[in-house]
Amino acid sequence: MTRAARLVTALAAAALAGACAQFEPRPPAGPLEFELTGRLAARYNGESFTGNVTWSHAQQGDEMLISSPLGQGVARIVRDHEGVILRTAEPREYRASDAETLTQKALGFRLPLLGLGDWVRARPSADSPAVTQHNDNGTLKLLEQRGWRIEYLEYEGERPRLLRLVYPGIELRFAVTEWK
């Protein structure tokens, strides 16, 4: 084999190997900010909770109101660059650096607020590896990230309407009723 043929073969093999490599998934482009209303059901440690959610999400922070089915405020969660604050109806105030630790302490179950901002838009968070599966129509069917398993059970158009999130000892169902 001539030197030129070996070089072409080596370049072709390198290109082929590069095409087979796995890359971290990047979230698709889309608006970073949103507002939504929905319902939340949680099962954890033999207990359960159902309620309504009003959520305003932006890159710099979140504000989420969780209320009972009758509309009484249960908790208001605010996340900004300084951390997360959760205020209950009692009134009590809890602070932590992340929402999962805070909601575990105050509500009894973990709420993955940081990842949820991407997950409700059917995309993995860019800051950690993820495993994904898609439906035949290309929509996200399953996402595994940060120890959570997110199943996309229903879509309304291109937006997820019903999600099931599972973490050891916790099952959350999140139904989006309106995007604003």
PyMOL CGO cylinders between C-alpha atoms (Angstrom):
from pymol import cmd
from pymol.cgo import CYLINDER

trace = [
    CYLINDER, 0.00, 0.00, 0.00, 1.38, 3.38, -0.94, 0.3, 1, 1, 1, 1, 1, 1,
    CYLINDER, 1.38, 3.38, -0.94, 1.98, 6.10, 1.57, 0.3, 1, 1, 1, 1, 1, 1,
    CYLINDER, 1.98, 6.10, 1.57, -0.89, 8.20, 0.13, 0.3, 1, 1, 1, 1, 1, 1,
    CYLINDER, -0.89, 8.20, 0.13, -3.28, 5.22, 0.35, 0.3, 1, 1, 1, 1, 1, 1,
    CYLINDER, -3.28, 5.22, 0.35, -2.30, 4.60, 3.99, 0.3, 1, 1, 1, 1, 1, 1,
    CYLINDER, -2.30, 4.60, 3.99, -2.90, 8.28, 4.78, 0.3, 1, 1, 1, 1, 1, 1,
    CYLINDER, -2.90, 8.28, 4.78, -6.34, 8.23, 3.12, 0.3, 1, 1, 1, 1, 1, 1,
    CYLINDER, -6.34, 8.23, 3.12, -7.22, 4.99, 4.97, 0.3, 1, 1, 1, 1, 1, 1,
    CYLINDER, -7.22, 4.99, 4.97, -6.09, 6.44, 8.30, 0.3, 1, 1, 1, 1, 1, 1,
    CYLINDER, -6.09, 6.44, 8.30, -8.07, 9.65, 7.75, 0.3, 1, 1, 1, 1, 1, 1,
    CYLINDER, -8.07, 9.65, 7.75, -11.18, 7.68, 6.77, 0.3, 1, 1, 1, 1, 1, 1,
    CYLINDER, -11.18, 7.68, 6.77, -10.85, 5.47, 9.87, 0.3, 1, 1, 1, 1, 1, 1,
    CYLINDER, -10.85, 5.47, 9.87, -10.45, 8.53, 12.10, 0.3, 1, 1, 1, 1, 1, 1,
    CYLINDER, -10.45, 8.53, 12.10, -13.51, 10.18, 10.56, 0.3, 1, 1, 1, 1, 1, 1,
    CYLINDER, -13.51, 10.18, 10.56, -15.53, 6.98, 11.00, 0.3, 1, 1, 1, 1, 1, 1,
    CYLINDER, -15.53, 6.98, 11.00, -14.45, 6.63, 14.64, 0.3, 1, 1, 1, 1, 1, 1,
    CYLINDER, -14.45, 6.63, 14.64, -15.37, 10.24, 15.30, 0.3, 1, 1, 1, 1, 1, 1,
    CYLINDER, -15.37, 10.24, 15.30, -18.81, 9.72, 13.78, 0.3, 1, 1, 1, 1, 1, 1,
    CYLINDER, -18.81, 9.72, 13.78, -19.45, 6.83, 16.18, 0.3, 1, 1, 1, 1, 1, 1,
    CYLINDER, -19.45, 6.83, 16.18, -18.43, 8.71, 19.32, 0.3, 1, 1, 1, 1, 1, 1,
    CYLINDER, -18.43, 8.71, 19.32, -21.14, 9.69, 21.79, 0.3, 1, 1, 1, 1, 1, 1,
    CYLINDER, -21.14, 9.69, 21.79, -21.62, 13.33, 22.56, 0.3, 1, 1, 1, 1, 1, 1,
    CYLINDER, -21.62, 13.33, 22.56, -23.33, 14.92, 25.52, 0.3, 1, 1, 1, 1, 1, 1,
    CYLINDER, -23.33, 14.92, 25.52, -26.82, 16.00, 24.44, 0.3, 1, 1, 1, 1, 1, 1,
    CYLINDER, -26.82, 16.00, 24.44, -27.32, 19.73, 24.18, 0.3, 1, 1, 1, 1, 1, 1,
    CYLINDER, -27.32, 19.73, 24.18, -30.65, 21.22, 25.02, 0.3, 1, 1, 1, 1, 1, 1,
    CYLINDER, -30.65, 21.22, 25.02, -32.48, 22.50, 21.97, 0.3, 1, 1, 1, 1, 1, 1,
    CYLINDER, -32.48, 22.50, 21.97, -32.82, 26.21, 21.54, 0.3, 1, 1, 1, 1, 1, 1,
    CYLINDER, -32.82, 26.21, 21.54, -35.90, 27.73, 23.08, 0.3, 1, 1, 1, 1, 1, 1,
    CYLINDER, -35.90, 27.73, 23.08, -37.06, 30.37, 25.48, 0.3, 1, 1, 1, 1, 1, 1,
    CYLINDER, -37.06, 30.37, 25.48, -35.31, 30.30, 28.83, 0.3, 1, 1, 1, 1, 1, 1,
    CYLINDER, -35.31, 30.30, 28.83, -38.18, 31.99, 30.64, 0.3, 1, 1, 1, 1, 1, 1,
    CYLINDER, -38.18, 31.99, 30.64, -41.69, 30.64, 31.08, 0.3, 1, 1, 1, 1, 1, 1,
    CYLINDER, -41.69, 30.64, 31.08, -44.71, 30.69, 33.32, 0.3, 1, 1, 1, 1, 1, 1,
    CYLINDER, -44.71, 30.69, 33.32, -47.02, 27.76, 33.84, 0.3, 1, 1, 1, 1, 1, 1,
    CYLINDER, -47.02, 27.76, 33.84, -49.78, 26.43, 36.02, 0.3, 1, 1, 1, 1, 1, 1,
    CYLINDER, -49.78, 26.43, 36.02, -50.33, 22.79, 36.77, 0.3, 1, 1, 1, 1, 1, 1,
    CYLINDER, -50.33, 22.79, 36.77, -50.92, 20.06, 39.28, 0.3, 1, 1, 1, 1, 1, 1,
    CYLINDER, -50.92, 20.06, 39.28, -48.43, 18.15, 41.39, 0.3, 1, 1, 1, 1, 1, 1,
    CYLINDER, -48.43, 18.15, 41.39, -48.91, 14.75, 43.02, 0.3, 1, 1, 1, 1, 1, 1,
    CYLINDER, -48.91, 14.75, 43.02, -46.21, 13.30, 45.25, 0.3, 1, 1, 1, 1, 1, 1,
    CYLINDER, -46.21, 13.30, 45.25, -45.83, 9.89, 46.88, 0.3, 1, 1, 1, 1, 1, 1,
    CYLINDER, -45.83, 9.89, 46.88, -43.00, 9.52, 49.37, 0.3, 1, 1, 1, 1, 1, 1,
    CYLINDER, -43.00, 9.52, 49.37, -42.24, 7.55, 52.54, 0.3, 1, 1, 1, 1, 1, 1,
    CYLINDER, -42.24, 7.55, 52.54, -45.76, 6.07, 52.66, 0.3, 1, 1, 1, 1, 1, 1,
    CYLINDER, -45.76, 6.07, 52.66, -47.32, 9.53, 52.40, 0.3, 1, 1, 1, 1, 1, 1,
    CYLINDER, -47.32, 9.53, 52.40, -48.88, 11.47, 49.56, 0.3, 1, 1, 1, 1, 1, 1,
    CYLINDER, -48.88, 11.47, 49.56, -49.62, 15.05, 48.58, 0.3, 1, 1, 1, 1, 1, 1,
    CYLINDER, -49.62, 15.05, 48.58, -51.62, 16.61, 45.77, 0.3, 1, 1, 1, 1, 1, 1,
    CYLINDER, -51.62, 16.61, 45.77, -51.79, 20.26, 44.95, 0.3, 1, 1, 1, 1, 1, 1,
    CYLINDER, -51.79, 20.26, 44.95, -51.67, 23.03, 42.40, 0.3, 1, 1, 1, 1, 1, 1,
    CYLINDER, -51.67, 23.03, 42.40, -48.57, 24.76, 41.11, 0.3, 1, 1, 1, 1, 1, 1,
    CYLINDER, -48.57, 24.76, 41.11, -48.03, 28.25, 39.73, 0.3, 1, 1, 1, 1, 1, 1,
    CYLINDER, -48.03, 28.25, 39.73, -44.46, 28.63, 38.50, 0.3, 1, 1, 1, 1, 1, 1,
    CYLINDER, -44.46, 28.63, 38.50, -42.48, 31.48, 37.02, 0.3, 1, 1, 1, 1, 1, 1,
    CYLINDER, -42.48, 31.48, 37.02, -39.07, 30.38, 35.71, 0.3, 1, 1, 1, 1, 1, 1,
    CYLINDER, -39.07, 30.38, 35.71, -36.17, 32.48, 34.44, 0.3, 1, 1, 1, 1, 1, 1,
    CYLINDER, -36.17, 32.48, 34.44, -32.47, 31.81, 34.08, 0.3, 1, 1, 1, 1, 1, 1,
    CYLINDER, -32.47, 31.81, 34.08, -31.71, 33.99, 37.10, 0.3, 1, 1, 1, 1, 1, 1,
    CYLINDER, -31.71, 33.99, 37.10, -34.34, 32.39, 39.35, 0.3, 1, 1, 1, 1, 1, 1,
    CYLINDER, -34.34, 32.39, 39.35, -37.66, 30.76, 40.05, 0.3, 1, 1, 1, 1, 1, 1,
    CYLINDER, -37.66, 30.76, 40.05, -40.80, 31.50, 42.00, 0.3, 1, 1, 1, 1, 1, 1,
    CYLINDER, -40.80, 31.50, 42.00, -43.15, 28.61, 42.62, 0.3, 1, 1, 1, 1, 1, 1,
    CYLINDER, -43.15, 28.61, 42.62, -46.36, 28.62, 44.64, 0.3, 1, 1, 1, 1, 1, 1,
    CYLINDER, -46.36, 28.62, 44.64, -47.62, 25.21, 45.73, 0.3, 1, 1, 1, 1, 1, 1,
    CYLINDER, -47.62, 25.21, 45.73, -51.20, 25.28, 47.01, 0.3, 1, 1, 1, 1, 1, 1,
    CYLINDER, -51.20, 25.28, 47.01, -53.75, 22.75, 48.22, 0.3, 1, 1, 1, 1, 1, 1,
    CYLINDER, -53.75, 22.75, 48.22, -56.47, 21.54, 45.84, 0.3, 1, 1, 1, 1, 1, 1,
    CYLINDER, -56.47, 21.54, 45.84, -58.73, 24.16, 47.48, 0.3, 1, 1, 1, 1, 1, 1,
    CYLINDER, -58.73, 24.16, 47.48, -56.26, 26.93, 46.63, 0.3, 1, 1, 1, 1, 1, 1,
    CYLINDER, -56.26, 26.93, 46.63, -54.75, 27.55, 50.07, 0.3, 1, 1, 1, 1, 1, 1,
    CYLINDER, -54.75, 27.55, 50.07, -51.02, 28.28, 49.92, 0.3, 1, 1, 1, 1, 1, 1,
    CYLINDER, -51.02, 28.28, 49.92, -48.85, 25.42, 51.18, 0.3, 1, 1, 1, 1, 1, 1,
    CYLINDER, -48.85, 25.42, 51.18, -45.42, 26.74, 50.20, 0.3, 1, 1, 1, 1, 1, 1,
    CYLINDER, -45.42, 26.74, 50.20, -43.78, 29.50, 48.20, 0.3, 1, 1, 1, 1, 1, 1,
    CYLINDER, -43.78, 29.50, 48.20, -40.34, 28.64, 46.85, 0.3, 1, 1, 1, 1, 1, 1,
    CYLINDER, -40.34, 28.64, 46.85, -38.04, 31.39, 45.60, 0.3, 1, 1, 1, 1, 1, 1,
    CYLINDER, -38.04, 31.39, 45.60, -34.67, 30.60, 44.00, 0.3, 1, 1, 1, 1, 1, 1,
    CYLINDER, -34.67, 30.60, 44.00, -32.13, 33.27, 43.10, 0.3, 1, 1, 1, 1, 1, 1,
    CYLINDER, -32.13, 33.27, 43.10, -28.34, 33.67, 42.93, 0.3, 1, 1, 1, 1, 1, 1,
    CYLINDER, -28.34, 33.67, 42.93, -28.14, 33.59, 46.75, 0.3, 1, 1, 1, 1, 1, 1,
    CYLINDER, -28.14, 33.59, 46.75, -29.94, 30.27, 47.21, 0.3, 1, 1, 1, 1, 1, 1,
    CYLINDER, -29.94, 30.27, 47.21, -33.45, 29.04, 47.85, 0.3, 1, 1, 1, 1, 1, 1,
    CYLINDER, -33.45, 29.04, 47.85, -36.07, 30.19, 50.35, 0.3, 1, 1, 1, 1, 1, 1,
    CYLINDER, -36.07, 30.19, 50.35, -39.23, 28.26, 51.14, 0.3, 1, 1, 1, 1, 1, 1,
    CYLINDER, -39.23, 28.26, 51.14, -42.03, 29.91, 53.10, 0.3, 1, 1, 1, 1, 1, 1,
    CYLINDER, -42.03, 29.91, 53.10, -44.90, 27.83, 54.46, 0.3, 1, 1, 1, 1, 1, 1,
    CYLINDER, -44.90, 27.83, 54.46, -48.41, 28.88, 55.47, 0.3, 1, 1, 1, 1, 1, 1,
    CYLINDER, -48.41, 28.88, 55.47, -47.62, 28.46, 59.21, 0.3, 1, 1, 1, 1, 1, 1,
    CYLINDER, -47.62, 28.46, 59.21, -45.56, 30.85, 58.60, 0.3, 1, 1, 1, 1, 1, 1,
    CYLINDER, -45.56, 30.85, 58.60, -42.13, 29.28, 58.64, 0.3, 1, 1, 1, 1, 1, 1,
    CYLINDER, -42.13, 29.28, 58.64, -39.13, 30.13, 56.51, 0.3, 1, 1, 1, 1, 1, 1,
    CYLINDER, -39.13, 30.13, 56.51, -36.46, 27.67, 55.39, 0.3, 1, 1, 1, 1, 1, 1,
    CYLINDER, -36.46, 27.67, 55.39, -33.24, 28.45, 53.52, 0.3, 1, 1, 1, 1, 1, 1,
    CYLINDER, -33.24, 28.45, 53.52, -30.79, 26.23, 51.67, 0.3, 1, 1, 1, 1, 1, 1,
    CYLINDER, -30.79, 26.23, 51.67, -28.38, 26.36, 48.76, 0.3, 1, 1, 1, 1, 1, 1,
    CYLINDER, -28.38, 26.36, 48.76, -30.57, 24.05, 46.64, 0.3, 1, 1, 1, 1, 1, 1,
    CYLINDER, -30.57, 24.05, 46.64, -34.29, 23.33, 46.32, 0.3, 1, 1, 1, 1, 1, 1,
    CYLINDER, -34.29, 23.33, 46.32, -34.05, 19.54, 46.68, 0.3, 1, 1, 1, 1, 1, 1,
    CYLINDER, -34.05, 19.54, 46.68, -32.51, 19.75, 50.16, 0.3, 1, 1, 1, 1, 1, 1,
    CYLINDER, -32.51, 19.75, 50.16, -34.93, 22.49, 51.14, 0.3, 1, 1, 1, 1, 1, 1,
    CYLINDER, -34.93, 22.49, 51.14, -38.12, 20.76, 49.97, 0.3, 1, 1, 1, 1, 1, 1,
    CYLINDER, -38.12, 20.76, 49.97, -36.99, 17.48, 51.52, 0.3, 1, 1, 1, 1, 1, 1,
    CYLINDER, -36.99, 17.48, 51.52, -36.63, 19.24, 54.87, 0.3, 1, 1, 1, 1, 1, 1,
    CYLINDER, -36.63, 19.24, 54.87, -39.77, 21.39, 54.71, 0.3, 1, 1, 1, 1, 1, 1,
    CYLINDER, -39.77, 21.39, 54.71, -42.22, 19.29, 52.68, 0.3, 1, 1, 1, 1, 1, 1,
    CYLINDER, -42.22, 19.29, 52.68, -40.93, 15.76, 53.18, 0.3, 1, 1, 1, 1, 1, 1,
    CYLINDER, -40.93, 15.76, 53.18, -40.09, 15.14, 49.50, 0.3, 1, 1, 1, 1, 1, 1,
    CYLINDER, -40.09, 15.14, 49.50, -37.45, 16.33, 47.06, 0.3, 1, 1, 1, 1, 1, 1,
    CYLINDER, -37.45, 16.33, 47.06, -38.52, 18.73, 44.32, 0.3, 1, 1, 1, 1, 1, 1,
    CYLINDER, -38.52, 18.73, 44.32, -35.80, 18.96, 41.64, 0.3, 1, 1, 1, 1, 1, 1,
    CYLINDER, -35.80, 18.96, 41.64, -36.42, 22.62, 40.79, 0.3, 1, 1, 1, 1, 1, 1,
    CYLINDER, -36.42, 22.62, 40.79, -33.07, 23.17, 39.10, 0.3, 1, 1, 1, 1, 1, 1,
    CYLINDER, -33.07, 23.17, 39.10, -33.49, 20.36, 36.56, 0.3, 1, 1, 1, 1, 1, 1,
    CYLINDER, -33.49, 20.36, 36.56, -37.25, 20.70, 36.31, 0.3, 1, 1, 1, 1, 1, 1,
    CYLINDER, -37.25, 20.70, 36.31, -36.93, 23.98, 34.42, 0.3, 1, 1, 1, 1, 1, 1,
    CYLINDER, -36.93, 23.98, 34.42, -35.45, 22.06, 31.49, 0.3, 1, 1, 1, 1, 1, 1,
    CYLINDER, -35.45, 22.06, 31.49, -37.31, 18.80, 32.02, 0.3, 1, 1, 1, 1, 1, 1,
    CYLINDER, -37.31, 18.80, 32.02, -40.79, 20.34, 31.71, 0.3, 1, 1, 1, 1, 1, 1,
    CYLINDER, -40.79, 20.34, 31.71, -39.66, 21.60, 28.29, 0.3, 1, 1, 1, 1, 1, 1,
    CYLINDER, -39.66, 21.60, 28.29, -38.62, 18.06, 27.28, 0.3, 1, 1, 1, 1, 1, 1,
    CYLINDER, -38.62, 18.06, 27.28, -34.89, 18.62, 27.30, 0.3, 1, 1, 1, 1, 1, 1,
    CYLINDER, -34.89, 18.62, 27.30, -31.99, 17.56, 29.50, 0.3, 1, 1, 1, 1, 1, 1,
    CYLINDER, -31.99, 17.56, 29.50, -30.15, 20.11, 31.60, 0.3, 1, 1, 1, 1, 1, 1,
    CYLINDER, -30.15, 20.11, 31.60, -26.87, 21.10, 29.99, 0.3, 1, 1, 1, 1, 1, 1,
    CYLINDER, -26.87, 21.10, 29.99, -24.87, 20.82, 33.21, 0.3, 1, 1, 1, 1, 1, 1,
    CYLINDER, -24.87, 20.82, 33.21, -24.86, 17.03, 33.66, 0.3, 1, 1, 1, 1, 1, 1,
    CYLINDER, -24.86, 17.03, 33.66, -24.86, 13.87, 31.52, 0.3, 1, 1, 1, 1, 1, 1,
    CYLINDER, -24.86, 13.87, 31.52, -28.23, 12.42, 30.53, 0.3, 1, 1, 1, 1, 1, 1,
    CYLINDER, -28.23, 12.42, 30.53, -29.68, 9.30, 28.94, 0.3, 1, 1, 1, 1, 1, 1,
    CYLINDER, -29.68, 9.30, 28.94, -32.62, 9.84, 26.60, 0.3, 1, 1, 1, 1, 1, 1,
    CYLINDER, -32.62, 9.84, 26.60, -35.14, 7.80, 24.62, 0.3, 1, 1, 1, 1, 1, 1,
    CYLINDER, -35.14, 7.80, 24.62, -37.45, 9.24, 22.00, 0.3, 1, 1, 1, 1, 1, 1,
    CYLINDER, -37.45, 9.24, 22.00, -40.87, 8.32, 20.62, 0.3, 1, 1, 1, 1, 1, 1,
    CYLINDER, -40.87, 8.32, 20.62, -41.31, 7.49, 16.94, 0.3, 1, 1, 1, 1, 1, 1,
    CYLINDER, -41.31, 7.49, 16.94, -42.39, 11.09, 16.30, 0.3, 1, 1, 1, 1, 1, 1,
    CYLINDER, -42.39, 11.09, 16.30, -39.13, 12.43, 17.81, 0.3, 1, 1, 1, 1, 1, 1,
    CYLINDER, -39.13, 12.43, 17.81, -40.56, 13.68, 21.11, 0.3, 1, 1, 1, 1, 1, 1,
    CYLINDER, -40.56, 13.68, 21.11, -38.76, 12.80, 24.31, 0.3, 1, 1, 1, 1, 1, 1,
    CYLINDER, -38.76, 12.80, 24.31, -40.11, 9.63, 25.92, 0.3, 1, 1, 1, 1, 1, 1,
    CYLINDER, -40.11, 9.63, 25.92, -37.63, 9.09, 28.76, 0.3, 1, 1, 1, 1, 1, 1,
    CYLINDER, -37.63, 9.09, 28.76, -34.89, 11.13, 30.38, 0.3, 1, 1, 1, 1, 1, 1,
    CYLINDER, -34.89, 11.13, 30.38, -32.53, 9.97, 33.11, 0.3, 1, 1, 1, 1, 1, 1,
    CYLINDER, -32.53, 9.97, 33.11, -30.47, 12.67, 34.78, 0.3, 1, 1, 1, 1, 1, 1,
    CYLINDER, -30.47, 12.67, 34.78, -29.10, 13.47, 38.26, 0.3, 1, 1, 1, 1, 1, 1,
    CYLINDER, -29.10, 13.47, 38.26, -30.58, 10.26, 39.68, 0.3, 1, 1, 1, 1, 1, 1,
    CYLINDER, -30.58, 10.26, 39.68, -34.07, 11.12, 38.42, 0.3, 1, 1, 1, 1, 1, 1,
    CYLINDER, -34.07, 11.12, 38.42, -36.03, 9.14, 35.83, 0.3, 1, 1, 1, 1, 1, 1,
    CYLINDER, -36.03, 9.14, 35.83, -38.44, 11.39, 33.92, 0.3, 1, 1, 1, 1, 1, 1,
    CYLINDER, -38.44, 11.39, 33.92, -41.14, 9.74, 31.80, 0.3, 1, 1, 1, 1, 1, 1,
    CYLINDER, -41.14, 9.74, 31.80, -43.08, 11.87, 29.34, 0.3, 1, 1, 1, 1, 1, 1,
    CYLINDER, -43.08, 11.87, 29.34, -46.58, 10.39, 29.42, 0.3, 1, 1, 1, 1, 1, 1,
    CYLINDER, -46.58, 10.39, 29.42, -48.54, 12.96, 27.40, 0.3, 1, 1, 1, 1, 1, 1,
    CYLINDER, -48.54, 12.96, 27.40, -47.84, 15.88, 25.09, 0.3, 1, 1, 1, 1, 1, 1,
    CYLINDER, -47.84, 15.88, 25.09, -50.01, 18.74, 23.96, 0.3, 1, 1, 1, 1, 1, 1,
    CYLINDER, -50.01, 18.74, 23.96, -48.55, 19.67, 20.63, 0.3, 1, 1, 1, 1, 1, 1,
    CYLINDER, -48.55, 19.67, 20.63, -44.79, 19.81, 21.11, 0.3, 1, 1, 1, 1, 1, 1,
    CYLINDER, -44.79, 19.81, 21.11, -44.96, 20.61, 24.85, 0.3, 1, 1, 1, 1, 1, 1,
    CYLINDER, -44.96, 20.61, 24.85, -45.10, 17.99, 27.58, 0.3, 1, 1, 1, 1, 1, 1,
    CYLINDER, -45.10, 17.99, 27.58, -48.39, 17.91, 29.43, 0.3, 1, 1, 1, 1, 1, 1,
    CYLINDER, -48.39, 17.91, 29.43, -47.89, 15.02, 31.87, 0.3, 1, 1, 1, 1, 1, 1,
    CYLINDER, -47.89, 15.02, 31.87, -44.58, 13.91, 33.40, 0.3, 1, 1, 1, 1, 1, 1,
    CYLINDER, -44.58, 13.91, 33.40, -43.76, 11.19, 35.90, 0.3, 1, 1, 1, 1, 1, 1,
    CYLINDER, -43.76, 11.19, 35.90, -40.54, 11.77, 37.88, 0.3, 1, 1, 1, 1, 1, 1,
    CYLINDER, -40.54, 11.77, 37.88, -39.04, 8.97, 39.93, 0.3, 1, 1, 1, 1, 1, 1,
    CYLINDER, -39.04, 8.97, 39.93, -36.21, 9.18, 42.43, 0.3, 1, 1, 1, 1, 1, 1,
    CYLINDER, -36.21, 9.18, 42.43, -35.42, 6.53, 45.08, 0.3, 1, 1, 1, 1, 1, 1,
    CYLINDER, -35.42, 6.53, 45.08, -38.35, 6.63, 47.52, 0.3, 1, 1, 1, 1, 1, 1,
    CYLINDER, -38.35, 6.63, 47.52, -40.22, 9.39, 45.62, 0.3, 1, 1, 1, 1, 1, 1,
    CYLINDER, -40.22, 9.39, 45.62, -42.69, 9.50, 42.75, 0.3, 1, 1, 1, 1, 1, 1,
    CYLINDER, -42.69, 9.50, 42.75, -43.90, 12.84, 41.42, 0.3, 1, 1, 1, 1, 1, 1,
    CYLINDER, -43.90, 12.84, 41.42, -46.52, 13.43, 38.76, 0.3, 1, 1, 1, 1, 1, 1,
    CYLINDER, -46.52, 13.43, 38.76, -46.49, 16.87, 37.21, 0.3, 1, 1, 1, 1, 1, 1,
    CYLINDER, -46.49, 16.87, 37.21, -49.37, 17.89, 34.91, 0.3, 1, 1, 1, 1, 1, 1,
    CYLINDER, -49.37, 17.89, 34.91, -49.07, 21.19, 33.06, 0.3, 1, 1, 1, 1, 1, 1,
    CYLINDER, -49.07, 21.19, 33.06, -52.51, 22.74, 32.59, 0.3, 1, 1, 1, 1, 1, 1,
    CYLINDER, -52.51, 22.74, 32.59, -51.44, 26.05, 31.02, 0.3, 1, 1, 1, 1, 1, 1,
    CYLINDER, -51.44, 26.05, 31.02, -48.30, 27.61, 29.55, 0.3, 1, 1, 1, 1, 1, 1,
    CYLINDER, -48.30, 27.61, 29.55, -48.19, 31.41, 29.72, 0.3, 1, 1, 1, 1, 1, 1,
]
cmd.load_cgo(trace, "trace")
